[in-house]
């Protein structure tokens, strides 16, 4: 535990005294009758407290926790009562909440108030009044590209509870797999699931597991595009014939049948996202309505996500019957036809008592104002959707599969048309990480006015999506966390909470709490390293501790058609947030500014990194490990330059030229291969970037 309390998300109003009191367990007293759900929440709190304390010491609890909770008929809706107050005075704790959600959130904060002191466990005294800034605070987990087990999903829900996230957006279907059992259309799992799907019993279990933790589950069945797995099961619904199938090597193939003969053609670089439903077929509308009705019964939530994104024009324009229908009915283009299709699906969902949610393309359809628009492309869609009166959930800026750091996501505010206000120093720190894609998404639109008060009220909150092309089950914990915790604070805490340095001070502590209470990020990472380098885990451990994966889907470009090799590579292990590098860079900056107290720690780290390449070369026996050998060598060279920069004496022009050349190579490392700036850059074949470069820059610049 930390020597002082670390709170994340930061509460709306918090006043902690400098005094902490001894804490030897807690006795819970309910002021009123507790519901079974609230009792289970307390049981989880006590179990987690025991894990964080290292087990029970069998001491009679001296601290008394009084809980008073109101009844909330709106629990697990966007209107639920999530606020709570928490007061700690001596051995007396008071937790008051408007309903079960407030109890769950208050217990999560109370867990963070307990910390290690000089003479044992302590709890900070103080008062907290807390409620979220946004009512919709979600994660979107894609289980189509790579299937995630029930146990893995449950771990994420536990971590979401502790960071006060309250919506799981479950992306259950896409081109690569249909992952939920249908009794009405069994081919969806028999053919489209590729042997990996959730039974209806498992779905109900996960939904209940989430509800116990104050988390709503919104399912997504994505139509009319992204439907290859669905169309493999029911090809008669496709806009294009033939439909792709998948061969034993994982390649996408097309089948044609003529004169009793079947021919198959396979592509080595298929786009599995292109296949689309036939929007003019009554059979398709009936199929979708029936499927949503069946799926909807498994999910109590009012909202169902119907997708609606990235329909490829040629899927429809290359079908003469669809083109003829468009002309006969006055649809000028594909977006107009899709808008009509979206309206039909919305009516079907409304008839079932559900509210449609869709990606921002649905905002172009003639649909009721209660349809929730999820903005994924850029901030201008937040403006246009809210201007039309739609509630909005913002995911633009929070795409975790872009592999940006926590600081990047932290700088984006859901209800702004620009990044959140950050200091000039923090902006400069982020500048070198942020190229065309993020700038396009979050730069102010000169033709767009800021959101007015009415529009801001329509922004329900945000979601952090993780698309899983290059995320396996064992990678999920580390790819979601700790960045999801940083985003959770952006969704919960006041807009003024923006200190990036303080965020990085707290994130390691919170990550340790999440792992101590069930998350397996470190355990899985250590296992991946041991599988890759069983003879000596140290060199790969060192390398991946100070490197980060390339950003903006550059890793996808390196991965090839299936990406499977990349799932067992150093780039799959390295985290977008390198805490070791962040600490080093901060110390180097202090040193360069004249604070020499960090010199010993800097030299110790640099010496380890400088010596690591020789050991790494010995363990790099597989192609994926060998691809990282250049990066390993560059890390050692940079570390050596850092050591030399700290040595007293003259650093002549030749030395400075050598140092600047080495640093310039790192500054040209590719972030976005699809951007204009990226055309001049080189993708590291390993998919790794060296994260200590800013610190080495500071040391070199300080050398005299």
C-alpha positions in Angstrom: 0.0 0.0 0.0 1.0 3.6 -0.5 2.4 5.6 2.4 -0.3 8.2 1.8 -3.8 7.8 0.2 -4.0 7.9 -3.6 -7.4 8.7 -5.0 -8.3 7.9 -8.6 -10.7 9.2 -9.9 -10.3 12.4 -7.9 -13.6 13.1 -6.0 -15.7 16.1 -6.9 -15.0 17.6 -3.4 -12.3 16.2 -1.1 -10.8 17.6 2.1 -8.3 15.3 3.8 -6.5 16.3 7.0 -2.8 15.7 7.5 -3.7 13.2 10.2 -4.2 9.5 9.7 -5.5 7.1 12.3 -4.6 3.4 12.9 -6.8 1.0 11.0 -7.1 -2.6 12.2 -10.0 -3.8 10.1 -13.6 -2.5 10.0 -17.0 -3.5 11.4 -19.9 -2.6 9.1 -23.1 -1.3 10.6 -26.1 -0.6 8.4 -28.3 2.4 9.3 -31.5 0.8 7.9 -32.0 -2.4 6.0 -29.4 -3.4 3.4 -30.3 -5.0 0.1 -28.7 -8.3 -0.9 -26.9 -6.4 -3.7 -25.4 -3.9 -1.2 -24.4 -6.7 1.2 -22.5 -8.3 -1.6 -20.8 -5.0 -2.4 -19.6 -4.8 1.2 -18.4 -8.4 1.1 -16.3 -7.6 -2.0 -14.9 -4.5 -0.2 -13.9 -6.5 2.8 -12.3 -9.2 0.7 -10.3 -6.7 -1.3 -9.3 -4.9 1.9 -7.9 -8.2 3.2 -5.9 -8.8 -0.1 -4.5 -5.3 0.0 -3.5 -5.7 3.6 -1.8 -9.0 3.0 -4.4 -11.2 4.8 -6.3 -11.0 8.0 -4.5 -10.4 11.3 -7.4 -11.7 13.4 -7.5 -8.5 15.3 -10.9 -7.3 16.6 -11.9 -4.4 14.3 -11.8 -1.1 16.1 -13.1 1.0 13.2 -16.8 1.2 12.6 -18.3 1.9 9.2 -21.9 3.2 9.2 -23.6 2.9 5.9 -26.9 4.6 5.0 -28.3 4.1 1.5 -31.5 5.3 -0.1 -33.6 3.4 -2.5 -33.0 4.1 -6.2 -35.6 2.9 -8.7 -33.4 4.3 -11.5 -30.4 2.0 -10.6 -28.6 0.8 -13.7 -29.9 3.6 -15.9 -28.5 6.9 -17.0 -30.5 8.6 -14.3 -29.3 6.5 -11.4 -28.1 8.2 -8.1 -24.4 7.8 -8.1 -23.4 10.4 -5.5 -22.1 9.6 -2.0 -20.6 11.3 1.0 -17.8 9.8 3.1 -16.5 11.1 6.4 -13.6 9.6 8.4 -13.1 10.8 12.0 -11.1 8.8 14.3 -12.4 5.2 14.4 -15.8 6.3 13.0 -16.6 6.2 9.2 -19.9 7.5 7.8 -20.9 6.5 4.2 -24.2 8.0 2.9 -25.5 7.3 -0.6 -28.6 7.9 -2.6 -28.7 4.4 -3.8 -26.7 1.2 -4.5 -24.4 2.9 -7.1 -23.3 5.4 -4.5 -22.6 2.7 -2.0 -20.4 0.9 -4.6 -18.5 4.0 -5.5 -18.1 5.1 -1.9 -16.6 1.7 -1.0 -14.2 2.0 -3.9 -13.0 5.4 -2.5 -12.8 4.1 1.0 -10.5 1.3 -0.1 -8.1 3.9 -1.4 -8.1 5.8 1.8 -6.5 2.9 3.7 -2.7 3.0 3.3 0.5 1.9 4.9 1.9 4.2 7.6 5.1 4.2 9.6 3.5 2.0 12.3 1.1 -0.1 10.3 -2.1 0.3 8.4 -3.8 3.7 8.6 -6.8 5.5 7.2 -6.8 9.2 6.3 -9.2 11.5 8.1 -11.3 13.8 6.1 -14.6 14.5 4.2 -15.6 13.7 0.7 -18.6 14.8 -1.3 -18.6 13.0 -4.6 -20.7 12.5 -7.8 -19.7 11.9 -11.4 -19.4 14.6 -14.0 -20.8 12.3 -16.7 -23.4 9.5 -16.3 -22.1 7.3 -19.1 -18.5 6.1 -18.4 -17.8 3.1 -20.5 -15.3 0.6 -22.0 -16.0 -1.1 -25.3 -14.4 -4.5 -25.6 -14.3 -6.2 -29.0 -14.6 -10.0 -28.6 -15.1 -10.6 -32.3 -11.5 -10.3 -33.5 -10.2 -12.3 -30.6 -12.5 -14.1 -28.2 -12.2 -13.2 -24.5 -13.1 -15.8 -21.9 -15.8 -15.3 -19.3 -13.1 -15.1 -16.5 -11.3 -12.4 -18.5 -14.5 -10.4 -18.9 -15.2 -10.7 -15.2 -11.7 -9.3 -14.3 -12.4 -6.2 -16.4 -15.7 -5.7 -14.6 -14.0 -5.9 -11.2 -11.5 -3.3 -12.3 -14.3 -1.1 -13.8 -16.0 -1.2 -10.4 -12.9 0.0 -8.6 -12.4 2.9 -11.0 -16.1 3.9 -11.2 -16.7 3.0 -14.8 -20.3 2.0 -15.3 -21.0 0.8 -18.8 -19.6 -2.3 -20.6 -20.2 -1.9 -24.4 -19.8 -5.5 -25.6 -18.9 -5.7 -29.3 -20.2 -9.2 -29.9 -20.2 -9.4 -33.7 -18.0 -8.3 -36.6 -16.5 -9.7 -39.7 -14.2 -12.1 -37.9 -16.7 -13.7 -35.5 -20.3 -13.8 -34.2 -19.8 -14.4 -30.5 -23.3 -14.9 -28.9 -25.5 -17.9 -29.0 -28.8 -17.6 -31.0 -31.4 -20.2 -30.5 -33.5 -18.8 -33.4 -30.6 -18.6 -35.8 -28.2 -21.4 -34.7 -25.9 -21.1 -37.7 -24.6 -17.9 -36.2 -22.6 -19.8 -33.7 -22.3 -23.1 -35.6 -20.7 -21.3 -38.6 -20.0 -17.7 -37.7 -18.5 -18.1 -34.3 -15.6 -20.3 -35.4 -16.1 -22.5 -32.2 -15.8 -19.6 -29.8 -18.9 -17.9 -28.4 -20.9 -17.1 -25.2 -23.8 -19.3 -24.4 -27.0 -17.5 -23.4 -26.5 -18.8 -19.9 -23.0 -17.3 -19.8 -24.3 -14.0 -21.1 -26.9 -13.8 -18.3 -24.2 -14.6 -15.8 -21.9 -11.8 -17.0 -24.8 -9.3 -17.1 -25.6 -10.2 -13.5 -22.0 -10.0 -12.5 -21.8 -6.5 -14.0 -25.1 -5.4 -12.4 -23.8 -6.4 -9.0 -20.9 -4.0 -9.5 -23.0 -1.1 -10.7 -22.2 -1.7 -14.4 -24.7 -1.7 -17.3 -24.1 -4.0 -20.3 -24.9 -2.6 -23.7 -24.6 -5.3 -26.5 -23.6 -4.5 -30.0 -24.7 -6.5 -33.0 -23.1 -4.5 -35.9 -25.2 -4.0 -39.1 -25.5 -3.5 -42.0 -21.7 -3.5 -42.5 -19.0 -5.6 -40.7 -21.2 -8.7 -41.2 -19.0 -11.3 -42.8 -19.3 -13.8 -39.9 -23.1 -13.4 -40.0 -23.2 -13.8 -43.8 -21.0 -16.9 -43.7 -23.9 -18.4 -41.7 -26.7 -17.0 -43.8 -25.3 -16.0 -47.2 -28.8 -15.3 -48.6 -28.8 -12.0 -46.7 -25.7 -10.7 -48.4 -25.5 -7.6 -50.7 -22.7 -9.3 -52.6 -22.5 -12.9 -53.8 -20.4 -14.9 -53.4 -19.7 -14.5 -49.7 -16.2 -14.9 -48.2 -15.3 -18.0 -46.3 -12.2 -18.7 -44.3 -9.6 -21.4 -45.1 -7.5 -23.4 -42.7 -4.7 -20.8 -42.9 -7.0 -18.0 -41.8 -7.2 -16.4 -45.3 -10.4 -15.0 -46.7 -11.7 -16.8 -49.8 -14.6 -16.4 -52.2 -16.6 -19.4 -53.5 -18.4 -19.5 -56.8 -20.7 -22.3 -57.9 -21.5 -23.0 -61.6 -22.4 -26.1 -63.6 -22.1 -28.2 -60.4 -18.4 -27.1 -59.9 -17.3 -25.0 -57.0 -14.2 -22.8 -57.3 -12.4 -21.1 -54.5 -10.1 -18.0 -54.6 -8.2 -16.9 -51.6 -6.7 -13.5 -50.8 -3.6 -13.1 -48.7 -4.6 -9.6 -47.5 -8.4 -9.7 -47.1 -10.5 -7.0 -45.6 -12.9 -8.9 -43.4 -14.8 -5.7 -42.5 -16.3 -5.1 -46.0 -19.1 -7.6 -46.3 -22.6 -6.0 -45.9 -26.2 -7.0 -45.6 -28.6 -6.4 -48.5 -30.5 -3.3 -47.2 -33.4 -3.6 -49.6 -34.3 -7.2 -48.8 -37.4 -7.6 -46.5 -35.8 -10.8 -45.4 -32.9 -8.8 -43.9 -35.2 -6.5 -42.0 -37.1 -9.4 -40.5 -33.9 -11.3 -39.7 -32.4 -8.2 -37.9 -35.7 -7.5 -36.0 -35.9 -11.2 -34.8 -32.2 -11.3 -33.9 -32.3 -8.1 -31.9 -35.5 -9.3 -30.1 -33.8 -12.5 -29.0 -30.6 -10.8 -28.0 -32.4 -8.0 -26.3 -34.1 -10.4 -23.9 -30.7 -11.3 -22.5 -29.8 -7.7 -21.7 -32.1 -5.7 -19.4 -30.6 -2.4 -20.4 -32.8 -0.1 -22.5 -30.0 0.4 -25.1 -28.9 -1.8 -27.9 -26.0 -0.8 -30.1 -26.7 -1.5 -33.8 -23.4 -0.4 -35.2 -24.0 1.3 -38.5 -20.4 2.2 -39.3 -18.1 1.9 -42.3 -20.5 0.6 -45.0 -18.4 0.3 -48.2 -20.2 1.9 -51.1 -19.3 -0.8 -53.6 -21.0 -3.5 -51.5 -24.3 -2.0 -52.6 -23.4 -0.2 -55.8 -22.1 -3.3 -57.4 -25.4 -5.0 -56.9 -27.8 -4.1 -59.9 -30.9 -4.9 -57.9 -29.9 -2.5 -55.1 -29.0 0.2 -57.6 -32.3 -0.2 -59.3 -34.1 0.0 -56.0 -32.2 3.2 -55.1 -33.2 4.9 -58.4 -36.9 3.8 -58.1 -37.1 5.2 -54.6 -35.1 8.4 -55.0 -32.0 7.5 -52.9 -29.2 9.6 -54.4 -26.3 7.8 -52.8 -25.3 5.0 -50.3 -25.6 7.3 -47.2 -29.2 8.0 -48.1 -30.0 4.3 -48.5 -28.3 3.5 -45.3 -30.3 6.2 -43.5 -33.5 4.6 -44.6 -32.3 1.2 -43.5 -31.2 2.7 -40.1 -34.7 4.1 -39.6 -36.3 0.7 -40.2 -34.0 -0.9 -37.6 -34.7 1.9 -35.1 -38.5 1.3 -35.5 -38.0 -2.4 -34.9 -36.0 -1.8 -31.8 -38.5 0.8 -30.5 -41.3 -1.7 -30.9 -39.3 -4.1 -28.6 -39.0 -1.4 -26.0 -35.3 -0.7 -26.8 -33.5 2.5 -27.6 -31.1 2.5 -30.5 -27.4 3.4 -30.1 -25.1 3.6 -33.1 -21.8 4.9 -34.4 -22.0 8.5 -35.6 -23.1 7.5 -39.1 -26.6 6.9 -37.8 -27.0 10.6 -37.0 -27.5 11.1 -40.7 -30.7 9.0 -40.7 -34.3 10.3 -40.0 -34.4 8.8 -36.5 -36.0 10.0 -33.2 -34.0 12.3 -30.9 -33.6 9.7 -28.2 -31.3 7.6 -30.4 -27.8 7.8 -28.8 -25.0 8.7 -31.2 -21.5 7.3 -30.4 -19.0 9.8 -31.9 -16.0 7.9 -33.2 -14.7 9.9 -36.2 -14.0 13.4 -34.8 -15.4 16.1 -32.6 -17.4 17.8 -35.3 -19.9 14.9 -35.0 -20.4 15.8 -31.4 -21.5 19.2 -32.5 -23.8 18.1 -35.3 -25.4 15.3 -33.3 -26.1 17.4 -30.3 -27.3 20.3 -32.4 -29.9 17.8 -33.9 -31.0 17.0 -30.3 -29.3 13.5 -30.0 -27.7 12.3 -26.7 -24.0 11.6 -27.5 -21.4 9.3 -26.1 -17.9 10.2 -27.2 -15.3 7.6 -28.1 -13.2 9.7 -30.4 -10.0 10.4 -28.5 -10.2 7.3 -26.3 -9.4 4.5 -28.8 -7.1 2.3 -26.8 -6.0 0.2 -29.8 -4.3 3.3 -31.2 -1.8 2.6 -28.4 -1.4 6.2 -27.2 -0.3 6.9 -23.7 -2.6 7.7 -20.8 -1.5 11.4 -21.1 -2.9 11.6 -24.7 -6.3 10.3 -23.7 -6.3 12.3 -20.5 -6.0 15.5 -22.6 -9.3 14.9 -24.4 -12.6 16.1 -22.9 -15.9 14.5 -23.9 -17.9 17.7 -24.2 -15.3 19.9 -25.9 -14.6 20.4 -29.6 -10.9 20.4 -28.7 -8.5 18.8 -26.3 -8.9 19.6 -22.6 -7.0 22.7 -21.5 -3.5 21.6 -20.6 -0.4 23.5 -19.7 2.1 24.6 -22.4 4.7 22.2 -20.8 2.3 19.2 -21.1 1.3 20.2 -24.6 4.9 20.2 -25.7 5.4 16.8 -24.0 2.5 15.4 -26.0 3.4 17.2 -29.3 6.0 14.7 -30.5 3.5 11.8 -29.9 0.6 13.4 -31.7 0.6 13.4 -35.4 -2.0 13.7 -38.1 -4.7 11.3 -36.9 -5.2 12.8 -33.5 -4.8 16.3 -34.8 -7.5 15.7 -37.4 -9.8 14.2 -34.7 -9.4 16.9 -32.1 -8.1 20.1 -33.6 -10.7 22.9 -33.4 -13.0 23.0 -36.4 -12.8 26.6 -37.8 -16.4 26.3 -39.1 -17.8 24.9 -35.8 -18.8 26.9 -32.8 -18.2 25.6 -29.3 -21.0 23.5 -27.8 -23.6 25.7 -26.1 -25.0 24.8 -22.7 -27.9 22.8 -24.2 -25.6 20.8 -26.4 -23.2 20.1 -23.5 -26.1 18.7 -21.5 -26.7 16.1 -24.3 -23.2 14.7 -23.9 -23.8 11.7 -21.7 -20.1 10.9 -21.3 -17.7 8.7 -23.1 -16.3 5.2 -23.9 -12.9 3.9 -24.4 -12.9 1.3 -27.2 -10.4 -1.5 -27.6 -10.6 -3.2 -31.0 -8.9 -6.5 -30.7 -7.1 -7.2 -34.1 -3.9 -7.5 -32.1 -5.1 -8.2 -28.6 -5.4 -11.7 -27.3 -7.1 -12.9 -24.2 -3.9 -12.9 -22.2 -3.0 -9.4 -23.4 -6.4 -7.8 -22.6 -5.7 -6.8 -18.9 -2.5 -4.9 -19.9 -4.0 -3.3 -23.0 -7.0 -2.0 -21.1 -5.2 -0.9 -17.9 -3.9 1.4 -16.5 -5.0 3.7 -19.4 -8.7 2.9 -18.7 -8.2 4.2 -15.2 -6.8 7.5 -16.5 -9.8 7.8 -18.9 -12.2 6.9 -16.0 -10.9 10.0 -14.1 -11.5 12.1 -17.2 -15.1 10.9 -17.2 -15.7 11.1 -13.5 -13.7 14.0 -12.0 -14.2 17.8 -12.5 -12.9 19.3 -15.7 -10.2 21.1 -13.7 -8.4 17.9 -12.8 -5.8 17.9 -15.5 -2.3 17.5 -13.9 -0.5 14.9 -16.0 2.4 14.6 -13.7 0.1 13.9 -10.8 -1.8 11.4 -12.9 1.4 9.5 -13.5 2.3 9.7 -9.8 -1.0 7.9 -8.9 -1.4 5.5 -11.8 1.2 2.9 -10.6 -0.4 2.9 -7.2 -3.8 2.3 -8.7 -2.5 -0.4 -11.0 -0.9 -2.2 -8.1 -4.3 -2.0 -6.3 -6.1 -3.5 -9.3 -3.6 -6.3 -9.7 -3.6 -7.1 -5.9 -7.4 -7.5 -6.1 -7.6 -9.6 -9.2 -6.2 -8.1 -12.4 -3.6 -10.3 -14.1 -1.7 -7.8 -16.3 1.7 -8.3 -14.7 1.2 -12.1 -14.3 0.3 -12.5 -18.0 3.1 -10.2 -19.1 5.6 -12.1 -17.1 4.3 -15.4 -18.5 4.6 -14.1 -22.1 8.2 -13.1 -21.4 9.0 -16.5 -19.9 7.5 -18.2 -22.9 9.6 -16.2 -25.4 12.9 -16.3 -23.4 12.7 -19.2 -21.0 16.5 -19.4 -20.6 16.8 -15.9 -19.2 13.8 -13.5 -18.8 15.9 -10.5 -17.7 17.0 -9.0 -21.1 13.4 -9.0 -22.6 12.0 -7.8 -19.3 14.4 -4.8 -19.3 13.8 -4.1 -23.0 10.1 -4.1 -22.8 10.1 -2.0 -19.6 11.4 1.1 -21.4 9.9 0.7 -24.8 6.4 1.3 -26.0 4.5 -0.1 -29.0 4.2 2.0 -32.2 1.0 4.0 -32.4 -1.8 4.8 -34.8 -2.2 1.2 -36.1 1.4 0.9 -37.3 1.4 -2.4 -35.4 -1.5 -3.6 -37.5 0.5 -2.8 -40.6 3.4 -4.8 -39.3 1.2 -7.7 -38.2 0.0 -8.8 -41.7 -3.3 -10.5 -42.5 -3.9 -12.4 -39.3 -1.6 -10.6 -36.8 -1.1 -13.9 -34.9 2.7 -13.7 -34.9 2.5 -10.2 -33.4 0.5 -11.6 -30.4 3.7 -13.4 -29.3 6.2 -10.6 -29.7 8.0 -7.9 -27.6 5.5 -5.3 -29.0 2.6 -7.3 -27.5 4.4 -7.1 -24.1 5.5 -3.4 -24.0 2.9 -1.1 -22.5 1.9 2.3 -24.0 2.7 3.7 -20.6 6.3 2.9 -19.5 6.4 3.8 -15.9 10.1 3.2 -15.8 10.7 5.6 -18.7 8.3 8.2 -17.3 10.2 8.2 -14.0 13.6 8.3 -15.8 12.5 11.2 -18.1 11.3 13.2 -15.1 14.5 12.6 -13.2 16.7 13.5 -16.2 14.7 16.7 -16.6 15.4 17.6 -12.9 19.1 16.7 -13.3 19.4 18.9 -16.4 17.8 21.8 -14.5 20.5 21.6 -11.9 19.1 19.1 -9.3 22.0 16.6 -9.0 20.3 14.5 -6.2 19.0 12.1 -8.8 22.4 11.4 -10.3 23.0 8.0 -8.7 19.6 6.7 -9.6 20.0 7.9 -13.2 23.4 6.3 -13.5 22.1 3.0 -12.1 19.3 2.8 -14.6 21.5 3.8 -17.6 24.1 1.2 -16.6 21.5 -1.5 -16.7 20.2 -0.4 -20.1 23.7 0.0 -21.6 24.6 -3.5 -20.6 21.3 -5.1 -21.7 22.0 -5.6 -25.4 24.8 -8.1 -24.9 22.4 -10.3 -22.9 19.5 -9.7 -25.3 21.5 -10.9 -28.3 22.0 -14.2 -26.5 18.2 -14.9 -26.0 17.0 -13.5 -29.3 16.6 -17.0 -30.9 13.2 -16.5 -32.7 12.2 -14.2 -35.6 10.1 -11.9 -33.5 12.8 -11.5 -30.9 15.4 -10.9 -33.6 13.3 -8.2 -35.1 13.8 -6.2 -31.9 17.6 -6.6 -31.9 18.1 -3.1 -33.6 16.0 -1.5 -30.9 17.9 -3.3 -28.2 21.2 -2.1 -29.6 19.9 1.5 -29.9 18.7 1.4 -26.3 22.1 0.5 -25.2 23.7 3.2 -27.3 21.3 5.8 -26.0 22.0 4.7 -22.4 25.8 4.9 -23.0 25.3 8.4 -24.4 23.4 9.3 -21.3 26.1 8.0 -19.0 28.7 10.0 -21.0 26.6 13.1 -20.8 26.7 12.9 -17.0 30.5 12.6 -16.8 32.3 15.9 -15.9 34.6 17.4 -18.4 34.5 18.6 -22.0 32.0 17.2 -24.5 33.4 18.2 -27.8 31.6 18.9 -31.1 32.3 15.3 -32.3 30.6 13.9 -29.2 27.6 16.2 -29.5 27.3 15.4 -33.2 27.3 11.7 -32.5 24.7 12.1 -29.7 22.4 14.3 -31.9 22.6 11.8 -34.8 21.6 9.0 -32.5 18.7 11.0 -31.1 17.6 12.2 -34.6 17.2 8.5 -35.6 14.8 8.1 -32.7 12.9 11.3 -33.4 12.1 10.1 -37.0 10.5 6.9 -35.7 7.2 6.3 -37.3 4.0 6.9 -35.3 1.3 6.9 -38.1 2.2 5.1 -41.4 -0.9 6.4 -43.0 -0.3 10.1 -42.3 1.5 12.5 -44.6 4.2 12.9 -42.1 4.6 9.2 -41.9 5.6 8.8 -45.5 9.1 10.0 -44.6 9.5 7.7 -41.7 10.6 4.1 -41.1 8.5 1.6 -39.2 10.6 -0.2 -36.7 10.1 -3.9 -37.8 9.8 -4.8 -34.1 7.0 -2.4 -33.5 8.8 -0.9 -30.6 9.7 2.7 -29.8 12.3 3.7 -27.1 10.6 5.6 -24.4 13.6 7.1 -22.6 14.5 9.4 -25.6 13.2 12.6 -23.9 15.4 12.0 -20.9 18.4 11.3 -23.0 17.7 14.6 -24.9 17.6 16.4 -21.6 21.0 14.9 -20.4 22.7 15.6 -23.8 21.4 19.2 -23.8 22.8 19.7 -20.3 26.2 18.4 -21.1 28.9 21.1 -21.3 
